[in-house]
Amino acid sequence: MHRKHKFFDIRKAVFWPALIILAGFIGIILAVGDPMEEIFTALQHWISSRFGWLLVLAVNAFLFAVLYFAFSNLGKIRIGGRNAVPEFSRGSWFAMLFSAGMGIGILFWSVAEPLTHFIAPPVEQPGALEAAQEAMGLTFLHWGLHAWAVYALVGLALAFFSFNRDMPLAFRSVFYPLLGERVHGRPGDVIDVLAVLATLFGLATSLGLGVTQVSAGFAHLLGTPDELTSRIILIAVITAIAAVSVFLGLDRGVKRLSEINIYLAGFLLMFLMVVGPTLFIINSYVQNIGGYLDNFFHRSFWTESYLQGDWQQEWTVFYWAWWISWSPFVGMFIARISRGRTVREYVLSVLIVPTLLTFLWITAFGGSALWLELQHAAGIAEQAAQEASTSIYLLFEHFPVSIVANTAAVLLVISFFVTSSDSGSLVVDTFTSGGKLQSPVTQRVFWASMQGVIAAILLVGGGLQALQTAAIATGLPFAVILMIMVWSLKKGLQEEHDREQLRLRSNEHESYKELIRNLISGESASHTEGENKEADGHEEK
């Protein structure tokens, strides 16, 4: 049932439960106060230590599943139907794929994560060079094929059931092969509520990291205080800018900001490639990819079982849960731009192209920071370990015209914050309206504001620890939903393949029958022509 209004157009069975759960969550944090940080820490440890293995298996299963879809006969299926054509050129499509996953997170962690692993690796390394290589390998693991496999799975499922089966662009639609018409009832509502919660907490994690980095950037450039109060004010201001972007619409708002994102990101990457250790970046990029592939299976299935530590809980398990909770947002974006691609082309493109570009970014930024540590003992790693949000600004300080690069970095984080909030509100709005692509602007402003509120409350209630716990707490149950999705998508693709094969056999049968008819009619015509000639001969005689 939908409620239509001038300001809101909602599916009540999804909108209200999601809002009530969020309100209860916010109320508990505000009521408990300071002890919430300890509660978040304990909750993250409990979930990660007991169910981390499940997330490790799930993310690997998602990667193998999409590869199976690509290389089996199902890979020939075309998204949108056999006559569908791509809406975008391959170059534009690749650029949009990269921008979908190139968000606040990689700006925050591309320098901080390799440096942190360098000085505090999960397994003791024999020397600095080995520690640096291991640090890049672990960072590549977290930002590589596994992350994009989660996005590819969700995007493929949403695109297939929306464009090939003409169903609403909602998470419930993906489970039609298993639930049938019940996806329009209570089971579908529960699935959409979980998708809304996962998306909101995934976005809140990214926005919380982003505002922490913006605050650190202003403190580094202008000397303003980097404290909780300033971060909350920044969230309010940037969320208000996101609301203005919503009012301006997709063409004048998000589209222009997205273009600014690409230009600023390209500028920062080229700047570091030119003024930084260029040859080292190129050489290490090649070597890092080789190291990633060489240790792929070992790192992918590593669960820290013999060490009995908590490194993986704070890093790998957090990342896998974060990507899962972020997947409805990125997946829907990828789905909407991928009509006309075959399943094989879609999967391989989503997996390989953005991964290679992401690896180049991490090598340029994280590799340059490691190079400074190895060659000049710059001391960035110790500072980054204490405050990860300042690491990218500390890196630029070691190269010329750092003020320009740092200013561009702050602007890029703000721009990513706004576009993520705006685009995220569109995704959540689609889920809570029953799959509608058009809804009142005020409804999207409401969800953009809610994302800012959740990010602010999480920072108040426990900072980075709270952000990570929120991602893990929502990512774990949603991982189960995605595992069921694999089965449902496989069933839907197989049915599509069988229909296509039946159609081809039917067309071949009709062509064969037509050929027989033509042959018979041809023989009859030849026989009649012969009889006519014989009759003409008798008449002449």
ChimeraX attribute file (.defattr): number of C-alpha atoms within 10 A of each C-alpha:
attribute: neighborCount
match mode: 1-to-1
recipient: residues
	/A:1	12
	/A:2	14
	/A:3	10
	/A:4	13
	/A:5	10
	/A:6	10
	/A:7	12
	/A:8	17
	/A:9	21
	/A:10	25
	/A:11	20
	/A:12	16
	/A:13	20
	/A:14	25
	/A:15	22
	/A:16	14
	/A:17	15
	/A:18	20
	/A:19	15
	/A:20	11
	/A:21	13
	/A:22	17
	/A:23	12
	/A:24	11
	/A:25	14
	/A:26	16
	/A:27	12
	/A:28	13
	/A:29	18
	/A:30	15
	/A:31	9
	/A:32	12
	/A:33	12
	/A:34	13
	/A:35	11
	/A:36	19
	/A:37	21
	/A:38	14
	/A:39	17
	/A:40	22
	/A:41	15
	/A:42	13
	/A:43	17
	/A:44	23
	/A:45	17
	/A:46	13
	/A:47	16
	/A:48	25
	/A:49	17
	/A:50	10
	/A:51	14
	/A:52	23
	/A:53	17
	/A:54	15
	/A:55	24
	/A:56	19
	/A:57	13
	/A:58	20
	/A:59	25
	/A:60	19
	/A:61	17
	/A:62	25
	/A:63	20
	/A:64	14
	/A:65	18
	/A:66	26
	/A:67	18
	/A:68	16
	/A:69	22
	/A:70	20
	/A:71	14
	/A:72	12
	/A:73	14
	/A:74	20
	/A:75	20
	/A:76	17
	/A:77	24
	/A:78	25
	/A:79	25
	/A:80	22
	/A:81	18
	/A:82	14
	/A:83	8
	/A:84	15
	/A:85	15
	/A:86	16
	/A:87	14
	/A:88	14
	/A:89	8
	/A:90	12
	/A:91	9
	/A:92	11
	/A:93	18
	/A:94	16
	/A:95	14
	/A:96	19
	/A:97	21
	/A:98	18
	/A:99	18
	/A:100	18
	/A:101	24
	/A:102	19
	/A:103	21
	/A:104	23
	/A:105	17
	/A:106	17
	/A:107	25
	/A:108	22
	/A:109	21
	/A:110	26
	/A:111	32
	/A:112	28
	/A:113	24
	/A:114	31
	/A:115	30
	/A:116	20
	/A:117	24
	/A:118	23
	/A:119	17
	/A:120	16
	/A:121	17
	/A:122	17
	/A:123	12
	/A:124	10
	/A:125	16
	/A:126	8
	/A:127	8
	/A:128	14
	/A:129	13
	/A:130	12
	/A:131	22
	/A:132	23
	/A:133	21
	/A:134	22
	/A:135	24
	/A:136	28
	/A:137	23
	/A:138	22
	/A:139	24
	/A:140	25
	/A:141	20
	/A:142	20
	/A:143	21
	/A:144	20
	/A:145	22
	/A:146	24
	/A:147	25
	/A:148	25
	/A:149	27
	/A:150	29
	/A:151	30
	/A:152	28
	/A:153	25
	/A:154	28
	/A:155	26
	/A:156	25
	/A:157	24
	/A:158	28
	/A:159	27
	/A:160	28
	/A:161	26
	/A:162	22
	/A:163	21
	/A:164	20
	/A:165	15
	/A:166	12
	/A:167	17
	/A:168	19
	/A:169	24
	/A:170	26
	/A:171	29
	/A:172	27
	/A:173	26
	/A:174	29
	/A:175	26
	/A:176	21
	/A:177	19
	/A:178	16
	/A:179	16
	/A:180	10
	/A:181	12
	/A:182	14
	/A:183	21
	/A:184	15
	/A:185	13
	/A:186	12
	/A:187	13
	/A:188	23
	/A:189	24
	/A:190	17
	/A:191	21
	/A:192	27
	/A:193	24
	/A:194	21
	/A:195	29
	/A:196	26
	/A:197	22
	/A:198	30
	/A:199	28
	/A:200	33
	/A:201	28
	/A:202	30
	/A:203	27
	/A:204	30
	/A:205	28
	/A:206	27
	/A:207	31
	/A:208	29
	/A:209	26
	/A:210	27
	/A:211	27
	/A:212	27
	/A:213	28
	/A:214	26
	/A:215	25
	/A:216	25
	/A:217	26
	/A:218	16
	/A:219	15
	/A:220	17
	/A:221	14
	/A:222	9
	/A:223	10
	/A:224	13
	/A:225	14
	/A:226	17
	/A:227	12
	/A:228	15
	/A:229	12
	/A:230	15
	/A:231	23
	/A:232	21
	/A:233	14
	/A:234	19
	/A:235	26
	/A:236	16
	/A:237	13
	/A:238	19
	/A:239	24
	/A:240	17
	/A:241	19
	/A:242	28
	/A:243	24
	/A:244	15
	/A:245	24
	/A:246	26
	/A:247	16
	/A:248	13
	/A:249	13
	/A:250	15
	/A:251	10
	/A:252	12
	/A:253	19
	/A:254	22
	/A:255	14
	/A:256	13
	/A:257	19
	/A:258	19
	/A:259	12
	/A:260	16
	/A:261	22
	/A:262	17
	/A:263	13
	/A:264	19
	/A:265	20
	/A:266	12
	/A:267	15
	/A:268	22
	/A:269	16
	/A:270	14
	/A:271	16
	/A:272	21
	/A:273	19
	/A:274	11
	/A:275	13
	/A:276	22
	/A:277	16
	/A:278	14
	/A:279	11
	/A:280	15
	/A:281	24
	/A:282	16
	/A:283	11
	/A:284	20
	/A:285	21
	/A:286	13
	/A:287	13
	/A:288	22
	/A:289	17
	/A:290	13
	/A:291	17
	/A:292	20
	/A:293	15
	/A:294	12
	/A:295	13
	/A:296	15
	/A:297	11
	/A:298	10
	/A:299	16
	/A:300	17
	/A:301	13
	/A:302	13
	/A:303	21
	/A:304	15
	/A:305	8
	/A:306	7
	/A:307	10
	/A:308	10
	/A:309	12
	/A:310	13
	/A:311	17
	/A:312	18
	/A:313	23
	/A:314	15
	/A:315	16
	/A:316	23
	/A:317	27
	/A:318	25
	/A:319	22
	/A:320	26
	/A:321	30
	/A:322	29
	/A:323	26
	/A:324	30
	/A:325	33
	/A:326	28
	/A:327	29
	/A:328	28
	/A:329	29
	/A:330	26
	/A:331	24
	/A:332	24
	/A:333	21
	/A:334	25
	/A:335	23
	/A:336	16
	/A:337	18
	/A:338	26
	/A:339	23
	/A:340	21
	/A:341	23
	/A:342	22
	/A:343	25
	/A:344	21
	/A:345	16
	/A:346	23
	/A:347	25
	/A:348	16
	/A:349	18
	/A:350	22
	/A:351	23
	/A:352	15
	/A:353	15
	/A:354	24
	/A:355	21
	/A:356	16
	/A:357	15
	/A:358	20
	/A:359	22
	/A:360	21
	/A:361	26
	/A:362	26
	/A:363	28
	/A:364	27
	/A:365	26
	/A:366	28
	/A:367	29
	/A:368	23
	/A:369	28
	/A:370	28
	/A:371	18
	/A:372	19
	/A:373	18
	/A:374	14
	/A:375	8
	/A:376	9
	/A:377	11
	/A:378	16
	/A:379	13
	/A:380	22
	/A:381	28
	/A:382	14
	/A:383	16
	/A:384	21
	/A:385	18
	/A:386	12
	/A:387	14
	/A:388	22
	/A:389	25
	/A:390	24
	/A:391	29
	/A:392	26
	/A:393	22
	/A:394	22
	/A:395	24
	/A:396	24
	/A:397	13
	/A:398	15
	/A:399	14
	/A:400	13
	/A:401	11
	/A:402	15
	/A:403	15
	/A:404	11
	/A:405	21
	/A:406	22
	/A:407	14
	/A:408	16
	/A:409	23
	/A:410	23
	/A:411	17
	/A:412	25
	/A:413	26
	/A:414	23
	/A:415	23
	/A:416	25
	/A:417	27
	/A:418	27
	/A:419	24
	/A:420	26
	/A:421	33
	/A:422	29
	/A:423	21
	/A:424	27
	/A:425	28
	/A:426	24
	/A:427	28
	/A:428	27
	/A:429	29
	/A:430	25
	/A:431	28
	/A:432	27
	/A:433	25
	/A:434	26
	/A:435	22
	/A:436	17
	/A:437	14
	/A:438	11
	/A:439	19
	/A:440	15
	/A:441	18
	/A:442	16
	/A:443	22
	/A:444	26
	/A:445	24
	/A:446	14
	/A:447	21
	/A:448	27
	/A:449	20
	/A:450	19
	/A:451	28
	/A:452	27
	/A:453	18
	/A:454	23
	/A:455	28
	/A:456	24
	/A:457	22
	/A:458	29
	/A:459	24
	/A:460	21
	/A:461	25
	/A:462	22
	/A:463	19
	/A:464	17
	/A:465	18
	/A:466	26
	/A:467	28
	/A:468	28
	/A:469	28
	/A:470	26
	/A:471	30
	/A:472	31
	/A:473	21
	/A:474	22
	/A:475	31
	/A:476	24
	/A:477	16
	/A:478	21
	/A:479	22
	/A:480	13
	/A:481	16
	/A:482	19
	/A:483	15
	/A:484	14
	/A:485	21
	/A:486	20
	/A:487	14
	/A:488	19
	/A:489	25
	/A:490	18
	/A:491	16
	/A:492	22
	/A:493	22
	/A:494	16
	/A:495	14
	/A:496	19
	/A:497	17
	/A:498	13
	/A:499	12
	/A:500	15
	/A:501	12
	/A:502	12
	/A:503	12
	/A:504	12
	/A:505	12
	/A:506	12
	/A:507	12
	/A:508	12
	/A:509	12
	/A:510	12
	/A:511	12
	/A:512	12
	/A:513	12
	/A:514	12
	/A:515	12
	/A:516	12
	/A:517	12
	/A:518	12
	/A:519	12
	/A:520	12
	/A:521	12
	/A:522	12
	/A:523	12
	/A:524	12
	/A:525	12
	/A:526	12
	/A:527	11
	/A:528	12
	/A:529	12
	/A:530	12
	/A:531	12
	/A:532	11
	/A:533	10
	/A:534	11
	/A:535	11
	/A:536	11
	/A:537	10
	/A:538	8
	/A:539	7
	/A:540	6
	/A:541	5
